[in-house]
């Protein structure tokens, strides 16, 4: 009886694996996936790219309803709606030695207003992390 069980376990008629593992990966599939990856450019992001990313970031803040803040001394809560006017690159972007290729920290000078209606804009410094997306564009980290 144990011989019959052993013989049935070693039979050559095994069921075919099903699902994604049964589909062999061809070279055509592998090349189409790697062809869509755009290599990291040698130069850092330009000021125009950083300006566009900063305006996108502040638009997202506005779409989210602004920045809720609480004054520590009084406990009063309010929502700020920053209005961005201008973005300048202060100096070259820094590449961290431990970060992957295409990751930068850029130093910017922003001219923005936190007053209602965008009154009295002032300049402030800000650091923005950007990285190269394999699709071929700069995006926020």
C-alpha positions as CSV (number, residue, x, y, z in Angstrom):
1,X,0.0,0.0,0.0
2,X,2.8,2.4,0.8
3,X,4.3,1.6,-2.6
4,X,1.1,2.6,-4.4
5,X,1.1,6.0,-2.6
6,X,4.7,6.5,-3.4
7,X,4.2,5.6,-7.0
8,X,1.2,8.0,-7.3
9,X,3.2,10.8,-5.8
10,X,5.9,10.4,-8.4
11,X,3.7,10.1,-11.4
12,X,4.5,12.2,-14.4
13,X,1.0,13.6,-14.9
14,X,1.2,16.7,-12.8
15,X,-1.3,19.5,-13.2
16,X,-0.1,22.6,-15.2
17,X,0.5,25.7,-13.0
18,X,-2.1,28.3,-13.5
19,X,-2.2,32.1,-13.2
20,X,0.5,34.5,-13.8
21,X,3.3,32.1,-13.2
22,X,2.2,30.0,-16.2
23,X,2.8,32.9,-18.6
24,X,6.5,32.9,-19.7
25,X,8.3,36.2,-19.9
26,X,9.4,36.8,-23.4
27,X,12.2,39.1,-24.5
28,X,9.7,41.3,-26.3
29,X,7.8,42.0,-23.1
30,X,11.1,42.7,-21.2
31,X,12.3,45.2,-23.9
32,X,9.0,47.1,-24.0
33,X,9.2,47.7,-20.2
34,X,12.8,48.9,-20.3
35,X,12.2,51.1,-23.4
36,X,9.7,53.3,-21.5
37,X,12.4,54.2,-18.9
38,X,14.1,57.6,-19.6
39,X,17.6,57.8,-18.3
40,X,18.5,60.4,-15.6
41,X,19.8,63.7,-17.2
42,X,23.4,64.8,-16.3
43,X,22.3,68.3,-15.4
44,X,20.1,69.4,-12.4
45,X,16.6,70.7,-12.9
46,X,16.3,74.1,-14.4
47,X,14.8,77.2,-12.8
48,X,11.8,76.9,-15.1
49,X,11.1,73.3,-13.9
50,X,11.5,74.3,-10.3
51,X,9.1,77.3,-10.8
52,X,6.5,75.0,-12.3
53,X,6.8,72.4,-9.5
54,X,6.5,75.2,-6.8
55,X,3.4,76.6,-8.4
56,X,1.9,73.1,-8.6
57,X,2.7,72.5,-4.9
58,X,1.0,75.8,-3.8
59,X,-2.0,75.0,-6.0
60,X,-2.4,71.7,-4.3
61,X,-2.3,73.5,-0.9
62,X,-5.0,75.8,-2.0
63,X,-7.1,72.9,-3.4
64,X,-6.8,71.2,-0.1
65,X,-8.3,74.2,1.7
66,X,-5.2,76.1,2.7
67,X,-2.8,75.7,5.7
68,X,-4.5,75.2,9.1
69,X,-2.4,76.9,11.8
70,X,-2.9,77.4,15.5
71,X,-1.3,80.3,17.4
72,X,0.5,78.8,20.4
73,X,0.1,81.7,22.8
74,X,-3.6,82.2,22.3
75,X,-4.7,78.9,20.9
76,X,-6.6,80.6,18.1
77,X,-6.9,78.6,14.9
78,X,-7.1,79.9,11.4
79,X,-6.4,78.9,7.9
80,X,-3.8,80.5,5.7
81,X,-4.1,80.7,1.9
82,X,-0.6,81.4,0.6
83,X,-0.4,83.1,-2.8
84,X,2.7,82.5,-4.7
85,X,4.0,85.3,-7.0
86,X,7.6,84.4,-8.0
87,X,10.1,81.6,-7.8
88,X,13.9,82.0,-8.2
89,X,16.6,79.4,-7.9
90,X,19.0,80.7,-5.2
91,X,22.0,78.5,-6.0
92,X,22.8,75.2,-7.6
93,X,20.9,72.2,-6.4
94,X,22.6,69.8,-4.0
95,X,22.8,66.1,-4.7
96,X,23.0,63.9,-1.6
97,X,25.7,61.2,-1.8
98,X,23.3,58.6,-0.3
99,X,20.3,59.4,-2.5
100,X,19.7,57.6,-5.8
101,X,20.8,59.2,-9.0
102,X,18.5,62.1,-10.1
103,X,17.5,63.2,-6.6
104,X,18.3,66.8,-5.7
105,X,17.6,69.3,-2.9
106,X,17.1,72.8,-4.5
107,X,17.3,76.1,-2.7
108,X,14.7,78.6,-3.8
109,X,13.6,82.2,-3.1
110,X,9.8,82.4,-3.1
111,X,7.9,85.7,-3.3
112,X,4.6,84.9,-1.6
113,X,1.9,86.4,0.5
114,X,0.1,84.9,3.5
115,X,-2.3,87.9,3.8
116,X,-5.9,87.6,2.6
117,X,-6.1,88.6,-1.1
118,X,-2.4,88.3,-1.6
119,X,-1.5,91.7,-0.1
120,X,2.1,92.5,1.0
121,X,4.1,89.7,-0.7
122,X,7.5,89.1,0.8
123,X,10.5,86.8,0.0
124,X,11.4,83.7,1.9
125,X,13.8,80.9,1.3
126,X,12.6,77.3,0.8
127,X,14.2,74.0,0.1
128,X,12.5,71.7,-2.4
129,X,13.2,68.1,-3.0
130,X,12.9,67.0,-6.6
131,X,13.7,63.7,-8.3
132,X,13.8,62.4,-11.9
133,X,10.8,60.2,-12.7
134,X,11.5,57.2,-15.0
135,X,8.8,58.5,-17.3
136,X,11.0,61.4,-18.2
137,X,10.1,64.3,-16.0
138,X,11.1,66.1,-12.8
139,X,8.7,65.5,-9.9
140,X,8.5,66.5,-6.2
141,X,10.0,63.9,-3.8
